Amino acid sequence: MEKTPTQTPEPIIGIAFPRILLPRPDVDLHKWAVIACDQFTSQPEVWKALERSIGDSPSTLHCIYPECYLGSPDEEERINRIHQKMREYLDRGILRETEPGVVLVERATPYTRRRGMVIALDLEQYDYRTGTKPLIRPTEQTVLERLPPRVKIRRGAQIEFPHTLVLLNDSHTQVVDTLFELFTHTLPTYDVDLLLEAGRVRGWFVPETKAKNILEGLIRQTLEHNSFLYAVGDGNHSLASAKSFWEELKLQLPPQQQATHPARYTLVELVSLFHTGIQFHPIHRILYHVEPSQFLEFLRAYFPVNIQTARSFSELKNKVAEHPFLIGLVGQEKLHTVQFIEPAAPTVVEVVQMAVESYRSSRPDIRVDYIHGDESLRSLILEQNTLGIYLPGLPREQLFPLIEAQGVLPRKAFSIGEAVEKRFYLEGRKISIF
């Protein structure tokens, strides 16, 4: 008797076509779109200026929590205002929901141009816990203490606005580029100059009925050549917060609702790691309440290092660029380069993280901040007992092999572009059924 051939199951590709919320035509998109909440954490004056410029106009500024304010005495009041504003924008028709589909996004920045698409990813295919190897993977260690305020915002929110950039392991950049070639020959759905002189963004909405077969076929082809497809580029803790909230919520749902509930998915911008517009930049460190000379002595005592004085910031940058395990120390008066001779980790950012954490273990008053951009680092070294750590960039082609080999990188290991190149909130999506 002839056996009936078994059908090979379709591979899980982790995407869904969401109904996307976009502002109605009379909304001023220049004021509506605001940069990611985790930028300018040491420069609250930037956020104050945005608040003055935007005022009471409809804006995603009123629906996010800038991280420079985390821990402030009015935290609960801020979160309540966010939830209230989301409800207001839905009730007043400020936001309108599309049919299921994707938005193709072209972002021009002062430095480059990139392409991506706004789509939903399945949180069941993502896990930030150590030792897991899901289809969608974090790129940096999740600091669990950073999740509660973000989860609290999501717990009472009817809408999510994404600033997460997810990198697609697509060496030929065919997934996003193919959709652009097919669907961007018409006028864009939106086209706006961004605040902070951050460039311009255009978006084309494409319904699921047109994009589904093409996109899913391209992703399946890509999956055939890779062990995993997606790595979080920006917004690791935002995605981890969405996951944490979903794990909490799904315990309250019957199986049928777990499969379809909107909070199971999260909106992201998906970009190819190998697109020419994706440039990796370092994220520098600033140590507050530290005497630079004492940190130098600590490094000499506990690490095999070669420390030299640099005559200028440009000389320091050039030397750091020439060696994979060399960093710069930027003080008010002196500049130094530090070469780690016998590094104890595969990347210099891991070695620096170990050194900083070891130094802080006996000095709990030291505060660390993470800075995007060379000039931002220099401008913040204005006080006594402040030290900047200038880091090299991570070659992007190393990212997926490193994640496959060791799991995650330390916090803030790299940045996609400069600070003003970060994603601006514009599209949204309902995550509540009420």
C-alpha positions, 0 to 999 in steps of 0.5 A: 500500500502506497504511503501518503506523502507527509506535508512539510510544515511551513516554517514559523516566520514570526510576523503578523500584519497589523491594523496600524494607527495613523493620525488623521490628515489635519494633524501636524505630523511635524509636531506629532512625530517625536524621537525615541524616549531613551535619547538625551537622557543626560540632556533634559533641556532637549525634552523641555524644548520639545515640550515648549515647541509642541505645546498642547498639539496632538503629539506622540510626546504626550503618549511616551515617558522620556527616560530622563524623567524616570524616577521623578516624584510625579511618575505615577501622574505622568503615566496616568496622563499618558493613558488618558491621552491615548484614550483621548486620541482614540475617542476624538478620532485623532488616530485612524486605523488602517486595514491589516498591512505594513508601512514601508518607511524611508528615513533620510537623516543628516548622515544617511538614508535607510529603508525599513517596514513597520510590521508586527512581530510575534512575542511568542517567538521572542525571549530575553532570558539567558540561554534561550535561542528564539527566532527573535533575539535580544542583542544586549543583556536585559536589565530586569530593574529597568522593566517595571516602569515600562511594563506599568505604562503598557499595562494601562495603555490602549496603544503602543508606539514603537521606537524598536528597530529590528535587524533582519539577517538578510545579506542580500537586502532583498526582503525590504528592497523588493517591497520598495521596488513594488509598492513605492511608485505612488504618493506616500501615505505620509511625508514629513520633516522631523523635529530636532533637524533630524531629517525626513521620513516618508511612509507608504501603507501596503495592505496585507492582501498585496504584501502577504504572499510576497513578504512571507515567501521572501522571509522563508527564503531568508530563513533557509540560510540562517539559524535565526532571522531577527536581532533587536537593533534599538529598543531591547528593553521596550521589546522585553517590556512588551514580552513581560506584559504579554507573559503576565496577561496571557495567564488570564486568557483562555487558549483561544484568546491567547492566539489572537489577543493584540498584546501577543504582538508588538509593532517594530520597524524591520530593517536589513542589517546589511542595508547601506543606511544601517551604520553601527556607532559606539555608545560611549560612557560617562562616569560621574563622581569619579576622579579620572586619575584614580580610575587610571590607577585602578586599570593599571592595577587590575588589567594588563593595559598600555596607557598613553597620553593623547595630544588631541581628541582627534588623535584619540579617535584615530588611535581608537579606530586603529585597534579593536581593544583600545579605548579613549578616556576623556577628562576635563584636562587630559586625554588618554588611550588605554589598550587592553593587552590580554582582553578577557572577552570577545569585544572591547565593550564587554571588557569595559563593562567588566572594568566599570562594574568592578570599579563601581562595586566599591564606589556605589556613588558613581553614576554611569550614563550612556552617550550617543555621539562624539560631540555629545560626549565632549560637551558633557565633560564639564564638571570636576570628577567626571570621566568620559569613556570613548569606545570604538564601533562594533563591525555590523557583520560581527553581530549575528555570529556574536549573538549566535555564539554567546547569547547577548552583548552587554548593555549599550554595546552599539548604536544604529546611527547617531542620536538624531537618527533614532526612530521617531514615533509616528505609527501606532497600534491598539494593544487592548481589546477594550 
